Amino acid sequence: MIIYNITIKIEHHIQNDWLMWMRTVHIPDVMATGLFVSHRLCKLLQQDEGDGVTYAVQYFCNNISDYFTYEQKHAAALQSAHQARYRNKYVAFRTLLRVIE
């Protein structure tokens, strides 16, 4: 199992809009690619929230090939939509993990 993890810090004043958009638009669009079997939306605890609230969005796929297909065919457009909507109101980094147990 592969986990595609996006950690993102969102400015306070757009947090509610971002959560609604993620739940109703972005996450469903990512899942509609058919390359992920499930997802999880998490809020990081015990983080400095002075300049924003931090979340982790995790998408689970069965193998690395499915992730690479997503990256090559879908990621740019989906990330561009997020960037256009929330430009300069967030910081994000992405990690790829392999479940070993």
SENUNU-679363 format. One record per atom (N, C-alpha, C): residue in one letter; x, y, z; residue number from 1; atom name. Coordinates in nm, 3 decimals, decimal comma. Example, Ala and Ser with C-alpha at 12.3 -4.5 7.8 and 13.67 -1.06 7.14 Angstrom:
2
R r      px      py      pz   k  a
R A   1,319  -0,569   0,780   1  N
R A   1,230  -0,450   0,780   1 CA
R A   1,320  -0,330   0,780   1  C
R S   1,285  -0,225   0,708   2  N
R S   1,367  -0,106   0,714   2 CA
R S   1,290   0,003   0,787   2  C
***
This chain:
101
R r      px      py      pz   k  a
R M   0,085  -0,118   0,000   1  N
R M   0,000   0,000   0,000   1 CA
R M   0,089   0,124   0,000   1  C
R I   0,053   0,221  -0,081   2  N
R I   0,125   0,348  -0,092   2 CA
R I   0,034   0,459  -0,040   2  C
R I   0,093   0,551   0,036   3  N
R I   0,019   0,668   0,085   3 CA
R I   0,081   0,792   0,023   3  C
R Y  -0,002   0,866  -0,046   4  N
R Y   0,036   0,997  -0,099   4 CA
R Y  -0,016   1,099   0,002   4  C
R N   0,075   1,166   0,071   5  N
R N   0,041   1,256   0,181   5 CA
R N   0,072   1,400   0,144   5  C
R I  -0,027   1,487   0,161   6  N
R I  -0,007   1,630   0,139   6 CA
R I  -0,031   1,699   0,272   6  C
R T   0,071   1,764   0,325   7  N
R T   0,059   1,841   0,448   7 CA
R T   0,046   1,986   0,407   7  C
R I  -0,056   2,053   0,461   8  N
R I  -0,087   2,187   0,416   8 CA
R I  -0,126   2,276   0,533   8  C
R K  -0,069   2,394   0,536   9  N
R K  -0,104   2,494   0,638   9 CA
R K  -0,188   2,601   0,569   9  C
R I  -0,310   2,619   0,619  10  N
R I  -0,409   2,709   0,561  10 CA
R I  -0,426   2,831   0,651  10  C
R E  -0,434   2,948   0,593  11  N
R E  -0,459   3,067   0,673  11 CA
R E  -0,596   3,055   0,743  11  C
R H  -0,602   3,108   0,863  12  N
R H  -0,723   3,095   0,947  12 CA
R H  -0,849   3,141   0,876  12  C
R H  -0,845   3,255   0,810  13  N
R H  -0,968   3,313   0,755  13 CA
R H  -1,027   3,236   0,638  13  C
R I  -0,954   3,142   0,579  14  N
R I  -1,011   3,061   0,470  14 CA
R I  -1,029   2,915   0,509  14  C
R Q  -1,001   2,881   0,632  15  N
R Q  -1,006   2,742   0,676  15 CA
R Q  -1,140   2,675   0,647  15  C
R N  -1,251   2,738   0,682  16  N
R N  -1,382   2,676   0,660  16 CA
R N  -1,413   2,658   0,513  16  C
R D  -1,381   2,759   0,432  17  N
R D  -1,402   2,748   0,288  17 CA
R D  -1,316   2,636   0,231  17  C
R W  -1,191   2,630   0,274  18  N
R W  -1,099   2,527   0,224  18 CA
R W  -1,150   2,387   0,259  18  C
R L  -1,192   2,368   0,383  19  N
R L  -1,243   2,236   0,424  19 CA
R L  -1,364   2,196   0,341  19  C
R M  -1,456   2,289   0,320  20  N
R M  -1,575   2,258   0,240  20 CA
R M  -1,535   2,224   0,097  20  C
R W  -1,446   2,304   0,038  21  N
R W  -1,403   2,279  -0,099  21 CA
R W  -1,330   2,146  -0,111  21  C
R M  -1,245   2,116  -0,016  22  N
R M  -1,174   1,987  -0,018  22 CA
R M  -1,272   1,871  -0,012  22  C
R R  -1,369   1,879   0,078  23  N
R R  -1,466   1,770   0,097  23 CA
R R  -1,561   1,753  -0,022  23  C
R T  -1,600   1,863  -0,084  24  N
R T  -1,703   1,855  -0,187  24 CA
R T  -1,651   1,859  -0,330  24  C
R V  -1,529   1,908  -0,350  25  N
R V  -1,476   1,922  -0,486  25 CA
R V  -1,344   1,848  -0,503  25  C
R H  -1,241   1,893  -0,431  26  N
R H  -1,107   1,844  -0,460  26 CA
R H  -1,088   1,695  -0,429  26  C
R I  -1,120   1,653  -0,310  27  N
R I  -1,103   1,510  -0,276  27 CA
R I  -1,188   1,423  -0,369  27  C
R P  -1,316   1,456  -0,393  28  N
R P  -1,391   1,375  -0,489  28 CA
R P  -1,327   1,371  -0,628  28  C
R D  -1,269   1,484  -0,673  29  N
R D  -1,202   1,484  -0,803  29 CA
R D  -1,081   1,391  -0,804  29  C
R V  -1,002   1,393  -0,698  30  N
R V  -0,886   1,304  -0,690  30 CA
R V  -0,933   1,158  -0,688  30  C
R M  -1,034   1,129  -0,608  31  N
R M  -1,083   0,991  -0,600  31 CA
R M  -1,145   0,946  -0,733  31  C
R A  -1,202   1,038  -0,808  32  N
R A  -1,264   1,004  -0,937  32 CA
R A  -1,162   0,958  -1,041  32  C
R T  -1,034   0,981  -1,017  33  N
R T  -0,933   0,929  -1,110  33 CA
R T  -0,931   0,777  -1,110  33  C
R G  -0,985   0,716  -1,004  34  N
R G  -0,988   0,570  -0,993  34 CA
R G  -0,856   0,508  -0,952  34  C
R L  -0,758   0,591  -0,919  35  N
R L  -0,625   0,539  -0,887  35 CA
R L  -0,601   0,522  -0,738  35  C
R F  -0,689   0,577  -0,656  36  N
R F  -0,677   0,565  -0,511  36 CA
R F  -0,795   0,484  -0,458  36  C
R V  -0,769   0,404  -0,355  37  N
R V  -0,874   0,319  -0,300  37 CA
R V  -0,944   0,383  -0,181  37  C
R S  -0,880   0,479  -0,117  38  N
R S  -0,942   0,550  -0,005  38 CA
R S  -0,863   0,676   0,024  38  C
R H  -0,916   0,755   0,114  39  N
R H  -0,847   0,878   0,154  39 CA
R H  -0,876   0,906   0,301  39  C
R R  -0,800   1,000   0,355  40  N
R R  -0,818   1,043   0,494  40 CA
R R  -0,782   1,190   0,500  40  C
R L  -0,863   1,268   0,573  41  N
R L  -0,836   1,409   0,598  41 CA
R L  -0,813   1,425   0,747  41  C
R C  -0,694   1,474   0,784  42  N
R C  -0,655   1,482   0,925  42 CA
R C  -0,615   1,625   0,959  42  C
R K  -0,638   1,662   1,084  43  N
R K  -0,590   1,791   1,136  43 CA
R K  -0,473   1,761   1,229  43  C
R L  -0,362   1,827   1,207  44  N
R L  -0,246   1,807   1,293  44 CA
R L  -0,271   1,873   1,427  44  C
R L  -0,234   1,804   1,533  45  N
R L  -0,249   1,855   1,669  45 CA
R L  -0,115   1,904   1,721  45  C
R Q  -0,119   1,986   1,821  46  N
R Q  -0,001   2,038   1,889  46 CA
R Q   0,094   2,108   1,792  46  C
R Q   0,036   2,184   1,700  47  N
R Q   0,113   2,262   1,604  47 CA
R Q   0,096   2,410   1,636  47  C
R D   0,196   2,488   1,607  48  N
R D   0,185   2,632   1,620  48 CA
R D   0,084   2,680   1,516  48  C
R E  -0,027   2,736   1,561  49  N
R E  -0,132   2,781   1,470  49 CA
R E  -0,134   2,932   1,456  49  C
R G  -0,023   2,997   1,488  50  N
R G  -0,017   3,141   1,479  50 CA
R G  -0,042   3,195   1,339  50  C
R D   0,008   3,125   1,239  51  N
R D  -0,009   3,173   1,103  51 CA
R D  -0,095   3,080   1,017  51  C
R G  -0,165   2,987   1,080  52  N
R G  -0,255   2,899   1,005  52 CA
R G  -0,276   2,766   1,074  52  C
R V  -0,367   2,690   1,018  53  N
R V  -0,404   2,559   1,070  53 CA
R V  -0,348   2,454   0,975  53  C
R T  -0,291   2,347   1,030  54  N
R T  -0,225   2,247   0,947  54 CA
R T  -0,309   2,120   0,937  54  C
R Y  -0,321   2,071   0,814  55  N
R Y  -0,394   1,948   0,784  55 CA
R Y  -0,305   1,854   0,705  55  C
R A  -0,341   1,727   0,706  56  N
R A  -0,277   1,629   0,619  56 CA
R A  -0,389   1,559   0,543  56  C
R V  -0,374   1,554   0,412  57  N
R V  -0,468   1,480   0,328  57 CA
R V  -0,391   1,360   0,277  57  C
R Q  -0,446   1,241   0,301  58  N
R Q  -0,378   1,118   0,262  58 CA
R Q  -0,464   1,040   0,164  58  C
R Y  -0,401   1,000   0,056  59  N
R Y  -0,467   0,918  -0,045  59 CA
R Y  -0,394   0,784  -0,050  59  C
R F  -0,468   0,675  -0,050  60  N
R F  -0,412   0,541  -0,046  60 CA
R F  -0,430   0,472  -0,181  60  C
R C  -0,320   0,419  -0,234  61  N
R C  -0,329   0,341  -0,357  61 CA
R C  -0,260   0,207  -0,337  61  C
R N  -0,295   0,113  -0,422  62  N
R N  -0,246  -0,024  -0,405  62 CA
R N  -0,100  -0,042  -0,440  62  C
R N  -0,048   0,042  -0,530  63  N
R N   0,090   0,022  -0,574  63 CA
R N   0,148   0,153  -0,627  63  C
R I   0,277   0,153  -0,642  64  N
R I   0,349   0,273  -0,686  64 CA
R I   0,314   0,308  -0,831  64  C
R S   0,281   0,210  -0,911  65  N
R S   0,243   0,234  -1,049  65 CA
R S   0,117   0,322  -1,056  65  C
R D   0,019   0,294  -0,971  66  N
R D  -0,102   0,376  -0,968  66 CA
R D  -0,069   0,520  -0,929  66  C
R Y   0,020   0,537  -0,833  67  N
R Y   0,060   0,672  -0,794  67 CA
R Y   0,127   0,745  -0,911  67  C
R F   0,219   0,678  -0,980  68  N
R F   0,289   0,742  -1,091  68 CA
R F   0,192   0,777  -1,204  68  C
R T   0,092   0,693  -1,227  69  N
R T  -0,011   0,725  -1,326  69 CA
R T  -0,085   0,851  -1,285  69  C
R Y  -0,122   0,861  -1,157  70  N
R Y  -0,188   0,982  -1,107  70 CA
R Y  -0,098   1,104  -1,127  70  C
R E   0,027   1,090  -1,089  71  N
R E   0,121   1,202  -1,099  71 CA
R E   0,136   1,249  -1,243  71  C
R Q   0,145   1,155  -1,337  72  N
R Q   0,169   1,190  -1,477  72 CA
R Q   0,044   1,243  -1,548  72  C
R K  -0,074   1,190  -1,513  73  N
R K  -0,194   1,224  -1,589  73 CA
R K  -0,288   1,322  -1,521  73  C
R H  -0,282   1,334  -1,388  74  N
R H  -0,385   1,410  -1,317  74 CA
R H  -0,334   1,517  -1,221  74  C
R A  -0,218   1,496  -1,163  75  N
R A  -0,173   1,582  -1,053  75 CA
R A  -0,163   1,729  -1,091  75  C
R A  -0,106   1,759  -1,204  76  N
R A  -0,084   1,899  -1,241  76 CA
R A  -0,215   1,978  -1,248  76  C
R A  -0,316   1,923  -1,311  77  N
R A  -0,444   1,994  -1,324  77 CA
R A  -0,511   2,011  -1,188  77  C
R L  -0,509   1,908  -1,106  78  N
R L  -0,574   1,916  -0,976  78 CA
R L  -0,499   2,013  -0,884  78  C
R Q  -0,368   2,011  -0,887  79  N
R Q  -0,290   2,104  -0,805  79 CA
R Q  -0,308   2,247  -0,855  79  C
R S  -0,321   2,264  -0,984  80  N
R S  -0,342   2,396  -1,042  80 CA
R S  -0,476   2,456  -0,997  80  C
R A  -0,579   2,374  -0,989  81  N
R A  -0,710   2,422  -0,942  81 CA
R A  -0,701   2,470  -0,798  81  C
R H  -0,628   2,395  -0,715  82  N
R H  -0,609   2,434  -0,575  82 CA
R H  -0,532   2,565  -0,568  82  C
R Q  -0,426   2,573  -0,644  83  N
R Q  -0,342   2,694  -0,645  83 CA
R Q  -0,422   2,816  -0,689  83  C
R A  -0,502   2,801  -0,791  84  N
R A  -0,581   2,913  -0,841  84 CA
R A  -0,681   2,963  -0,737  84  C
R R  -0,740   2,873  -0,662  85  N
R R  -0,841   2,910  -0,563  85 CA
R R  -0,779   2,970  -0,437  85  C
R Y  -0,663   2,920  -0,394  86  N
R Y  -0,606   2,960  -0,264  86 CA
R Y  -0,467   3,021  -0,275  86  C
R R  -0,436   3,079  -0,386  87  N
R R  -0,304   3,138  -0,411  87 CA
R R  -0,259   3,227  -0,295  87  C
R N  -0,136   3,202  -0,249  88  N
R N  -0,072   3,281  -0,142  88 CA
R N  -0,141   3,273  -0,007  88  C
R K  -0,227   3,174   0,013  89  N
R K  -0,298   3,158   0,140  89 CA
R K  -0,266   3,025   0,207  89  C
R Y  -0,167   2,955   0,155  90  N
R Y  -0,130   2,825   0,211  90 CA
R Y   0,015   2,793   0,176  90  C
R V   0,069   2,699   0,251  91  N
R V   0,195   2,635   0,215  91 CA
R V   0,171   2,485   0,224  91  C
R A   0,236   2,411   0,136  92  N
R A   0,213   2,266   0,133  92 CA
R A   0,341   2,194   0,096  92  C
R F   0,350   2,070   0,143  93  N
R F   0,454   1,982   0,094  93 CA
R F   0,397   1,841   0,083  93  C
R R   0,453   1,767  -0,009  94  N
R R   0,402   1,634  -0,039  94 CA
R R   0,507   1,529  -0,006  94  C
R T   0,458   1,415   0,045  95  N
R T   0,544   1,302   0,073  95 CA
R T   0,477   1,175   0,021  95  C
R L   0,558   1,078  -0,008  96  N
R L   0,510   0,948  -0,054  96 CA
R L   0,560   0,845   0,046  96  C
R L   0,469   0,762   0,096  97  N
R L   0,505   0,663   0,197  97 CA
R L   0,463   0,524   0,152  97  C
R R   0,539   0,426   0,191  98  N
R R   0,503   0,285   0,168  98 CA
R R   0,467   0,225   0,304  98  C
R V   0,350   0,164   0,314  99  N
R V   0,310   0,097   0,437  99 CA
R V   0,390  -0,033   0,445  99  C
R I   0,460  -0,053   0,559 100  N
R I   0,539  -0,174   0,575 100 CA
R I   0,479  -0,270   0,677 100  C
R E   0,387  -0,225   0,756 101  N
R E   0,316  -0,315   0,849 101 CA
R E   0,172  -0,274   0,860 101  C
***
